[in-house]
Amino acid sequence: MHLLLRWMRRCGRHSRSRMPRRLKQPVSYIRLIFKSLYFNSLTNSEVVLDCILEPVFWMVEVVTRWFGMVFVFLVVALTSSVVFIAYFCLLPLVLQTYSPGWMMWHICYGHWNLVMIVFHYYKATKTPPGYPPKIKNDVPFVSFCKKCVIPKPARSHHCGICKTCILKMDHHCPWLNNCVGHYNHRYFFSFCLCLTLGCMYCSISGRNLFIDAYNAIDEVSQPPYTYKDRMFHKSVIYMWVLTSTVAVALGALTLWHAVLITCGETSIERHINNKEAKRLAKRGKVYRNPFSYGKLNNWKVFFGVEKRSHWLTRVLLPSGHTPYGDGLTWDIYPLKKDMMQKIF
């Protein structure tokens, strides 16, 4: 190790004068990471692994930061293409062949689903997730952020892509080009849920059309289809494949977040709570999540449901109400008591 360091110093001295300015900072960064591997005797395998993977994490953060708007454009473009096919290819077919009852069902449900998707995606991308105050205050904190150099309240974490701390941070979503935190977590989950339902709706209702279109294209001796017929078949196949794939992938993600909401956790807290539970289990103790109010109450707190009518006005319809609390303090027991009194 000592000989390797001496060789690196010599190479650094000879190449420092010839190295372009753009490469000096990355090379210095890599050299600092390498030196951190033998910083002291308390270094363990996790620290070494984090240091080795630090360039990978840095590259992922840079790519995600630069391509955030590209991901948003893809979401808008793909969703718009499915809506275009539904309006100009499928809706005329529905109006011609379906009974009045089924016709009203498809029109009402399809437009409700579309409004919910557009509203929640817009709010999830444009609503700030919430940030800890950067000036001196009396808010209680549980740790100190070494990157922001500010106190971190409970459930707050630093986002390397946004370069700031986020209140009740769940994760940084590249498809939103935004962090998912205290103030936009509900919008993110509602968008995922409504988009999953919309994709399932298109996949199930368009299955027979997909089979007919696929057989029409796959036939060896094809009848003399017009250009409009061929485009119709290809559009149906494109829509069915896209919506079916998204329904499976996004459905799994939505189900995972539903489990986290039921437990009163975020994605980051699930990892932290699992480690804490294992640590206490070795001591014969049981870990309890201090931010869980019970399965049903966790959903009521998440959606902001205070009375029965809110299941309609705040869950099944677009609503811009703010979540409980300010994301800085989590006074658990008074909140739980108030919730029980208001709802029941």
C-alpha contacts under 8 A as a table, 3 or more apart, distances in Angstrom:
res1	aa1	res2	aa2	distance
1	M	4	L	5.09
1	M	5	L	6.28
2	H	5	L	5.18
2	H	6	R	6.35
3	L	6	R	5.11
3	L	7	W	6.22
4	L	7	W	5.14
4	L	8	M	6.23
5	L	8	M	5.03
5	L	9	R	6.20
6	R	9	R	5.10
6	R	10	R	6.31
7	W	10	R	5.21
7	W	11	C	6.19
8	M	11	C	5.11
8	M	12	G	5.94
9	R	12	G	4.96
9	R	13	R	6.17
10	R	13	R	5.17
10	R	14	H	6.34
11	C	14	H	5.31
11	C	15	S	5.98
12	G	15	S	5.23
12	G	16	R	5.53
13	R	16	R	5.33
13	R	17	S	7.53
14	H	17	S	6.76
14	H	18	R	7.66
15	S	18	R	5.16
15	S	19	M	5.76
16	R	19	M	5.25
16	R	24	K	7.82
19	M	23	L	6.63
19	M	24	K	6.62
20	P	23	L	5.58
20	P	24	K	6.63
21	R	24	K	5.32
21	R	25	Q	7.57
22	R	25	Q	6.70
22	R	26	P	7.79
23	L	26	P	5.54
23	L	27	V	6.06
24	K	27	V	5.29
24	K	28	S	6.04
25	Q	28	S	5.11
25	Q	29	Y	6.07
26	P	29	Y	4.93
26	P	30	I	6.22
27	V	30	I	5.15
27	V	31	R	6.15
28	S	31	R	5.04
28	S	32	L	6.14
29	Y	32	L	5.15
29	Y	33	I	6.34
30	I	33	I	5.06
30	I	34	F	6.25
30	I	55	P	7.74
31	R	34	F	5.10
31	R	35	K	6.25
32	L	35	K	5.13
32	L	36	S	6.24
33	I	36	S	5.15
33	I	37	L	6.91
33	I	51	C	6.00
33	I	52	I	7.58
33	I	54	E	7.85
34	F	37	L	5.54
34	F	38	Y	7.90
34	F	51	C	7.61
34	F	52	I	7.99
35	K	38	Y	5.98
35	K	39	F	6.53
36	S	39	F	4.87
36	S	51	C	7.37
37	L	43	T	7.45
37	L	47	V	7.82
37	L	48	V	5.76
37	L	51	C	6.96
38	Y	41	S	7.60
38	Y	43	T	7.35
39	F	43	T	7.26
40	N	43	T	6.04
43	T	47	V	6.13
43	T	48	V	7.09
44	N	47	V	5.48
44	N	48	V	6.42
45	S	48	V	5.11
45	S	49	L	6.07
46	E	49	L	5.10
46	E	50	D	6.11
47	V	50	D	5.12
47	V	51	C	6.21
48	V	51	C	5.12
48	V	52	I	6.22
49	L	52	I	5.10
49	L	53	L	6.13
50	D	53	L	5.18
50	D	54	E	5.85
51	C	54	E	5.06
52	I	55	P	7.15
53	L	56	V	5.20
53	L	57	F	6.34
54	E	57	F	5.05
54	E	58	W	6.07
55	P	58	W	4.94
55	P	59	M	6.11
56	V	59	M	5.11
56	V	60	V	6.23
57	F	60	V	5.12
57	F	61	E	6.19
58	W	61	E	5.16
58	W	62	V	6.26
59	M	62	V	5.13
59	M	63	V	6.15
60	V	63	V	5.20
60	V	64	T	5.99
61	E	64	T	5.17
61	E	65	R	6.01
61	E	160	G	6.70
61	E	161	I	5.34
62	V	65	R	5.14
62	V	66	W	6.17
62	V	161	I	7.31
63	V	66	W	5.26
63	V	67	F	5.92
64	T	67	F	5.28
64	T	68	G	5.69
64	T	161	I	7.33
64	T	174	P	6.27
65	R	68	G	5.50
65	R	161	I	5.97
65	R	162	C	7.87
65	R	177	N	7.77
66	W	69	M	7.56
67	F	70	V	5.05
67	F	71	F	6.44
67	F	174	P	7.97
68	G	71	F	5.33
68	G	72	V	6.50
68	G	174	P	5.46
68	G	175	W	6.94
68	G	176	L	7.44
68	G	177	N	4.70
69	M	72	V	5.00
69	M	73	F	6.10
69	M	177	N	6.43
70	V	73	F	5.03
70	V	74	L	6.24
71	F	74	L	5.05
71	F	75	V	6.37
71	F	174	P	6.36
71	F	175	W	5.06
71	F	176	L	7.49
71	F	177	N	7.43
72	V	75	V	5.18
72	V	76	V	6.32
72	V	174	P	7.74
72	V	175	W	5.37
72	V	176	L	5.98
72	V	177	N	6.73
73	F	76	V	5.17
73	F	77	A	5.93
74	L	77	A	5.07
74	L	78	L	5.90
75	V	78	L	5.45
75	V	79	T	6.01
75	V	175	W	7.00
76	V	79	T	5.30
76	V	80	S	5.92
77	A	80	S	5.11
77	A	81	S	6.13
78	L	81	S	5.13
78	L	82	V	6.48
79	T	82	V	5.31
79	T	83	V	6.30
80	S	83	V	5.02
80	S	84	F	6.01
81	S	84	F	5.05
81	S	85	I	6.28
82	V	85	I	5.18
82	V	86	A	6.12
82	V	239	M	5.91
83	V	86	A	5.00
83	V	87	Y	6.17
84	F	87	Y	5.28
84	F	88	F	6.05
84	F	89	C	7.93
85	I	88	F	5.41
85	I	89	C	5.21
85	I	90	L	6.70
85	I	235	S	6.68
85	I	236	V	7.55
85	I	239	M	7.43
86	A	89	C	5.67
86	A	90	L	4.86
86	A	91	L	5.96
87	Y	90	L	6.08
87	Y	91	L	5.11
87	Y	92	P	7.51
88	F	91	L	6.32
88	F	92	P	6.81
89	C	92	P	6.34
89	C	93	L	7.00
89	C	232	F	6.77
90	L	93	L	5.15
90	L	94	V	6.22
91	L	94	V	4.98
91	L	95	L	6.24
92	P	95	L	5.16
92	P	96	Q	6.32
93	L	96	Q	5.21
93	L	97	T	6.15
94	V	97	T	5.48
94	V	98	Y	5.36
94	V	103	M	6.56
95	L	98	Y	6.15
95	L	103	M	6.60
98	Y	102	W	6.06
98	Y	103	M	5.77
99	S	102	W	5.45
99	S	103	M	5.96
100	P	103	M	4.89
100	P	104	M	6.17
101	G	104	M	5.36
101	G	105	W	6.36
102	W	105	W	4.98
102	W	106	H	6.20
103	M	106	H	5.37
103	M	107	I	6.22
104	M	107	I	5.17
104	M	108	C	5.91
105	W	108	C	5.35
105	W	109	Y	5.86
106	H	109	Y	5.40
106	H	110	G	5.62
107	I	110	G	5.34
107	I	111	H	6.13
108	C	111	H	5.47
108	C	112	W	6.11
109	Y	112	W	5.11
109	Y	113	N	6.01
110	G	113	N	5.20
110	G	114	L	6.16
110	G	198	G	7.67
111	H	114	L	4.98
111	H	115	V	6.12
112	W	115	V	5.26
112	W	116	M	6.24
113	N	116	M	5.20
113	N	117	I	6.22
113	N	194	C	6.37
113	N	195	L	7.83
113	N	197	L	7.80
113	N	198	G	6.23
114	L	117	I	5.17
114	L	118	V	6.21
114	L	198	G	7.66
115	V	118	V	5.30
115	V	119	F	5.98
116	M	119	F	5.26
116	M	120	H	6.04
116	M	191	F	7.25
116	M	194	C	6.54
116	M	317	L	7.29
116	M	318	P	6.24
117	I	120	H	5.53
117	I	121	Y	6.02
117	I	190	S	7.96
117	I	191	F	5.44
117	I	194	C	5.76
117	I	195	L	6.00
118	V	121	Y	5.35
118	V	122	Y	6.10
119	F	122	Y	5.34
119	F	123	K	6.22
119	F	318	P	6.76
120	H	123	K	5.07
120	H	124	A	5.88
120	H	187	Y	5.00
120	H	188	F	6.84
120	H	190	S	6.42
120	H	191	F	5.10
120	H	318	P	7.54
121	Y	124	A	5.06
121	Y	125	T	6.21
121	Y	176	L	7.73
121	Y	187	Y	6.95
121	Y	188	F	6.98
121	Y	191	F	5.67
122	Y	125	T	5.39
122	Y	126	K	6.08
123	K	126	K	5.20
123	K	127	T	5.48
123	K	184	N	7.28
123	K	187	Y	6.26
124	A	127	T	5.64
124	A	176	L	6.91
124	A	178	N	7.86
124	A	180	V	7.85
124	A	184	N	5.40
124	A	185	H	7.56
124	A	187	Y	5.06
124	A	188	F	5.39
124	A	191	F	7.96
125	T	128	P	7.94
125	T	176	L	5.12
125	T	177	N	6.73
125	T	178	N	5.98
127	T	183	Y	6.98
127	T	184	N	5.93
128	P	178	N	7.85
128	P	179	C	7.89
128	P	183	Y	6.71
128	P	184	N	6.90
129	P	166	I	6.58
129	P	167	L	6.82
129	P	169	M	7.81
129	P	178	N	7.89
129	P	179	C	6.15
129	P	180	V	5.84
129	P	181	G	4.33
129	P	182	H	5.53
129	P	183	Y	4.85
129	P	184	N	5.40
129	P	185	H	7.59
130	G	166	I	5.84
130	G	167	L	5.23
130	G	181	G	6.45
130	G	182	H	6.06
130	G	183	Y	5.98
130	G	327	G	7.50
131	Y	164	T	7.65
131	Y	165	C	6.07
131	Y	166	I	4.98
131	Y	167	L	5.48
132	P	151	P	7.99
132	P	152	K	6.93
132	P	153	P	7.23
132	P	156	S	7.94
132	P	165	C	6.69
132	P	166	I	6.88
132	P	167	L	6.46
132	P	328	L	7.13
133	P	136	K	7.69
133	P	137	N	7.72
134	K	150	I	6.32
139	V	153	P	7.48
139	V	328	L	7.02
139	V	329	T	7.44
140	P	153	P	6.35
140	P	328	L	7.92
140	P	329	T	7.24
141	F	144	F	7.79
141	F	151	P	5.91
141	F	152	K	5.33
141	F	153	P	4.07
141	F	154	A	6.21
142	V	151	P	7.61
142	V	152	K	6.17
142	V	153	P	5.63
142	V	154	A	5.72
143	S	151	P	6.09
143	S	152	K	5.28
143	S	153	P	7.10
144	F	149	V	6.93
144	F	150	I	5.98
144	F	151	P	4.43
144	F	152	K	5.34
145	C	148	C	5.53
145	C	149	V	5.29
145	C	150	I	5.58
145	C	151	P	6.08
145	C	152	K	6.16
145	C	158	H	7.29
145	C	165	C	7.88
146	K	149	V	5.00
146	K	150	I	7.49
147	K	158	H	7.92
148	C	158	H	8.00
148	C	163	K	7.91
148	C	164	T	6.29
148	C	165	C	7.13
152	K	156	S	5.91
152	K	157	H	7.34
152	K	165	C	7.62
153	P	156	S	5.68
153	P	167	L	7.70
153	P	328	L	5.62
153	P	329	T	7.09
154	A	168	K	7.71
154	A	328	L	6.90
154	A	329	T	6.99
154	A	330	W	7.66
155	R	167	L	6.52
155	R	168	K	4.67
155	R	169	M	6.87
155	R	269	E	7.72
156	S	165	C	6.52
156	S	166	I	5.48
156	S	167	L	4.52
156	S	168	K	4.95
156	S	169	M	5.86
157	H	165	C	5.34
157	H	166	I	5.57
157	H	167	L	6.95
157	H	168	K	7.27
157	H	169	M	5.92
158	H	163	K	7.26
158	H	164	T	5.65
158	H	165	C	3.99
158	H	166	I	6.11
159	C	162	C	5.46
159	C	163	K	5.66
159	C	164	T	5.66
159	C	165	C	5.85
159	C	166	I	6.83
159	C	172	H	7.25
159	C	179	C	7.87
160	G	163	K	4.92
160	G	164	T	7.11
161	I	172	H	7.59
162	C	178	N	7.88
162	C	179	C	7.53
166	I	169	M	5.26
166	I	179	C	7.65
166	I	181	G	6.30
166	I	182	H	8.00
167	L	181	G	5.75
167	L	182	H	5.57
167	L	327	G	5.71
167	L	328	L	7.07
168	K	181	G	5.17
168	K	182	H	5.03
168	K	266	T	7.61
168	K	327	G	6.51
169	M	179	C	7.34
169	M	180	V	6.07
169	M	181	G	4.34
169	M	182	H	6.74
169	M	266	T	7.21
169	M	268	I	7.44
170	D	179	C	7.69
170	D	180	V	5.51
170	D	181	G	5.76
170	D	185	H	7.80
170	D	266	T	4.98
170	D	267	S	5.20
170	D	268	I	5.91
170	D	269	E	7.97
171	H	179	C	6.03
171	H	180	V	5.56
171	H	181	G	7.54
171	H	267	S	6.84
171	H	268	I	7.27
172	H	177	N	7.68
172	H	178	N	6.09
172	H	179	C	4.15
172	H	180	V	5.92
173	C	176	L	5.45
173	C	177	N	6.05
173	C	178	N	5.84
173	C	179	C	5.80
173	C	180	V	6.70
174	P	177	N	4.66
174	P	178	N	6.76
175	W	178	N	7.96
176	L	179	C	7.70
180	V	184	N	5.98
180	V	185	H	5.37
180	V	188	F	7.05
181	G	184	N	5.75
181	G	185	H	5.34
182	H	185	H	5.81
182	H	323	P	7.44
182	H	327	G	6.05
183	Y	186	R	7.52
183	Y	322	T	6.72
183	Y	323	P	6.37
184	N	187	Y	5.18
184	N	188	F	6.28
185	H	188	F	5.16
185	H	189	F	6.33
186	R	189	F	5.28
186	R	190	S	6.02
186	R	302	F	6.71
186	R	303	F	6.53
187	Y	190	S	5.18
187	Y	191	F	6.02
188	F	191	F	5.19
188	F	192	C	6.31
189	F	192	C	5.11
189	F	193	L	6.10
189	F	254	T	7.01
189	F	257	H	7.39
190	S	193	L	5.05
190	S	194	C	5.99
191	F	194	C	5.24
191	F	195	L	5.92
192	C	195	L	5.24
192	C	196	T	6.04
192	C	250	L	6.79
192	C	251	G	7.82
192	C	254	T	6.00
193	L	196	T	5.18
193	L	197	L	6.25
193	L	251	G	7.54
193	L	254	T	6.11
194	C	197	L	5.03
194	C	198	G	6.03
195	L	198	G	4.94
195	L	199	C	6.10
195	L	247	A	7.91
196	T	199	C	5.18
196	T	200	M	6.13
196	T	246	V	7.24
196	T	247	A	5.08
196	T	250	L	6.15
196	T	251	G	5.62
196	T	254	T	7.89
197	L	200	M	5.08
197	L	201	Y	6.03
197	L	247	A	7.54
198	G	201	Y	4.99
198	G	202	C	6.26
199	C	202	C	5.15
199	C	203	S	6.00
199	C	243	T	4.60
199	C	244	S	6.41
199	C	246	V	6.74
199	C	247	A	5.25
200	M	203	S	5.02
200	M	204	I	5.97
200	M	243	T	6.97
200	M	244	S	6.74
200	M	247	A	5.72
201	Y	204	I	5.39
201	Y	205	S	5.90
202	C	205	S	5.35
202	C	206	G	5.62
202	C	239	M	7.91
202	C	240	W	6.94
202	C	243	T	6.57
203	S	206	G	5.32
203	S	207	R	5.94
203	S	240	W	5.44
203	S	241	V	7.98
203	S	243	T	5.93
203	S	244	S	5.47
204	I	207	R	5.40
205	S	208	N	7.52
206	G	209	L	5.22
206	G	210	F	6.07
206	G	236	V	7.74
206	G	240	W	6.66
207	R	210	F	5.07
207	R	211	I	6.34
207	R	240	W	7.25
208	N	211	I	5.14
208	N	212	D	6.25
209	L	212	D	5.16
209	L	213	A	6.02
209	L	236	V	6.95
210	F	213	A	5.08
210	F	214	Y	5.95
210	F	233	H	7.78
210	F	236	V	5.88
210	F	237	I	5.50
210	F	240	W	6.54
211	I	214	Y	5.15
211	I	215	N	6.11
212	D	215	N	5.24
212	D	216	A	6.10
213	A	216	A	5.07
213	A	217	I	6.33
213	A	233	H	4.68
213	A	234	K	7.27
213	A	236	V	6.91
213	A	237	I	6.76
214	Y	217	I	5.29
214	Y	218	D	5.98
214	Y	233	H	7.21
214	Y	237	I	6.84
215	N	218	D	4.96
215	N	219	E	5.95
216	A	219	E	5.59
216	A	222	Q	7.06
216	A	233	H	7.66
217	I	222	Q	7.48
217	I	230	R	7.78
217	I	233	H	7.39
219	E	222	Q	5.49
222	Q	225	Y	7.51
225	Y	228	K	7.97
225	Y	229	D	5.79
225	Y	230	R	6.47
226	T	229	D	5.17
226	T	230	R	6.40
227	Y	230	R	5.18
227	Y	231	M	6.21
228	K	231	M	5.19
228	K	232	F	6.13
229	D	232	F	5.02
229	D	233	H	6.30
230	R	233	H	5.19
230	R	234	K	6.23
231	M	234	K	5.13
231	M	235	S	5.96
232	F	235	S	5.15
232	F	236	V	6.26
233	H	236	V	5.25
233	H	237	I	6.30
234	K	237	I	5.12
234	K	238	Y	6.07
235	S	238	Y	5.06
235	S	239	M	6.09
236	V	239	M	5.18
236	V	240	W	6.11
237	I	240	W	5.24
237	I	241	V	6.11
238	Y	241	V	5.41
238	Y	242	L	6.06
239	M	242	L	5.26
239	M	243	T	5.99
240	W	243	T	5.34
240	W	244	S	5.90
241	V	244	S	5.29
241	V	245	T	6.10
242	L	245	T	5.32
242	L	246	V	6.19
243	T	246	V	5.16
243	T	247	A	5.88
244	S	247	A	5.07
244	S	248	V	6.43
245	T	248	V	5.42
245	T	249	A	6.31
246	V	249	A	5.17
246	V	250	L	5.51
246	V	251	G	7.56
247	A	250	L	5.49
247	A	251	G	5.34
248	V	251	G	5.11
248	V	252	A	6.27
249	A	252	A	5.45
249	A	253	L	6.63
250	L	253	L	5.00
250	L	254	T	6.03
251	G	254	T	5.03
251	G	255	L	6.07
252	A	255	L	5.12
252	A	256	W	6.24
253	L	256	W	5.11
253	L	257	H	6.35
254	T	257	H	5.18
254	T	258	A	6.13
255	L	258	A	4.97
255	L	259	V	6.38
256	W	259	V	5.21
256	W	260	L	6.47
257	H	260	L	4.92
257	H	261	I	6.13
257	H	267	S	7.85
258	A	261	I	5.10
258	A	262	T	6.17
259	V	262	T	5.10
259	V	263	C	6.38
260	L	263	C	5.14
260	L	264	G	6.10
260	L	265	E	5.08
260	L	266	T	6.04
260	L	267	S	7.11
260	L	270	R	7.53
261	I	264	G	4.90
261	I	265	E	5.91
261	I	266	T	7.28
261	I	298	N	6.50
261	I	299	W	6.60
261	I	302	F	7.42
262	T	265	E	7.77
262	T	294	G	7.77
262	T	295	K	4.98
262	T	296	L	7.28
262	T	298	N	5.90
262	T	299	W	6.47
263	C	292	S	6.25
263	C	294	G	7.52
263	C	295	K	6.34
263	C	298	N	7.23
264	G	289	N	7.72
264	G	291	F	6.03
264	G	292	S	4.55
264	G	293	Y	7.21
264	G	294	G	7.90
264	G	295	K	7.72
264	G	298	N	5.74
265	E	268	I	7.99
265	E	269	E	5.65
265	E	270	R	6.05
265	E	291	F	7.40
265	E	292	S	7.45
266	T	269	E	5.03
266	T	270	R	6.14
267	S	270	R	5.31
267	S	271	H	6.94
268	I	271	H	5.48
268	I	272	I	6.46
269	E	272	I	4.88
269	E	273	N	5.71
270	R	273	N	5.17
270	R	274	N	6.07
271	H	274	N	5.29
271	H	275	K	6.47
272	I	275	K	5.31
272	I	276	E	6.23
273	N	276	E	4.96
273	N	277	A	5.93
273	N	287	Y	7.94
273	N	289	N	7.37
274	N	277	A	5.06
274	N	278	K	6.28
275	K	278	K	5.23
275	K	279	R	6.22
276	E	279	R	5.02
276	E	280	L	6.19
276	E	287	Y	7.03
277	A	280	L	5.25
277	A	281	A	5.96
277	A	286	V	6.70
277	A	287	Y	5.06
278	K	281	A	4.97
278	K	282	K	6.47
279	R	282	K	5.56
279	R	283	R	7.11
280	L	283	R	5.13
280	L	284	G	6.38
280	L	285	K	5.05
280	L	286	V	6.22
280	L	287	Y	6.51
281	A	284	G	4.88
281	A	285	K	5.18
281	A	286	V	6.12
281	A	287	Y	7.80
282	K	285	K	7.42
289	N	292	S	5.71
290	P	332	I	7.66
291	F	330	W	7.62
291	F	332	I	6.85
292	S	295	K	7.73
292	S	298	N	6.47
293	Y	297	N	5.62
293	Y	298	N	5.57
293	Y	332	I	7.73
293	Y	336	K	6.43
294	G	297	N	5.32
294	G	298	N	5.81
295	K	298	N	5.28
295	K	299	W	6.83
296	L	299	W	5.39
296	L	300	K	6.47
297	N	300	K	4.82
297	N	301	V	5.98
297	N	336	K	7.95
297	N	339	M	7.78
298	N	301	V	5.19
298	N	302	F	6.03
299	W	302	F	4.95
299	W	303	F	6.11
300	K	303	F	5.36
300	K	304	G	5.63
300	K	305	V	4.78
300	K	306	E	7.24
301	V	304	G	4.99
301	V	305	V	6.47
301	V	323	P	7.69
301	V	324	Y	6.75
302	F	305	V	7.91
302	F	323	P	7.08
302	F	324	Y	7.91
303	F	314	R	7.04
303	F	315	V	6.72
303	F	323	P	7.35
304	G	310	H	7.88
304	G	314	R	7.38
304	G	321	H	7.84
304	G	322	T	7.82
304	G	323	P	5.95
304	G	324	Y	6.61
305	V	308	R	7.38
305	V	310	H	5.32
305	V	311	W	6.49
305	V	314	R	7.14
305	V	343	I	7.90
306	E	310	H	6.62
306	E	339	M	6.78
306	E	342	K	5.86
306	E	343	I	5.42
307	K	310	H	5.62
307	K	311	W	7.73
307	K	342	K	6.55
307	K	343	I	4.96
308	R	311	W	5.83
308	R	312	L	7.91
308	R	343	I	7.13
309	S	312	L	5.58
309	S	313	T	6.39
310	H	313	T	4.81
310	H	314	R	4.97
310	H	315	V	6.83
311	W	314	R	5.73
311	W	315	V	5.08
311	W	316	L	6.50
312	L	315	V	5.58
312	L	316	L	4.87
312	L	317	L	6.17
313	T	316	L	6.25
313	T	317	L	5.25
313	T	318	P	7.34
313	T	319	S	6.90
314	R	317	L	5.85
314	R	318	P	6.60
314	R	319	S	5.25
314	R	321	H	7.75
315	V	318	P	7.19
315	V	319	S	7.52
323	P	326	D	7.95
325	G	328	L	7.72
325	G	329	T	7.45
325	G	330	W	7.51
326	D	329	T	6.95
327	G	330	W	7.20
331	D	334	P	6.33
331	D	335	L	6.42
332	I	335	L	5.39
332	I	336	K	6.18
333	Y	336	K	5.04
333	Y	337	K	6.13
334	P	337	K	5.07
334	P	338	D	6.10
335	L	338	D	5.14
335	L	339	M	6.06
336	K	339	M	5.12
336	K	340	M	6.27
337	K	340	M	5.29
337	K	341	Q	6.39
338	D	341	Q	5.16
338	D	342	K	6.17
339	M	342	K	5.26
339	M	343	I	6.02
340	M	343	I	5.44
340	M	344	F	5.71
341	Q	344	F	5.53
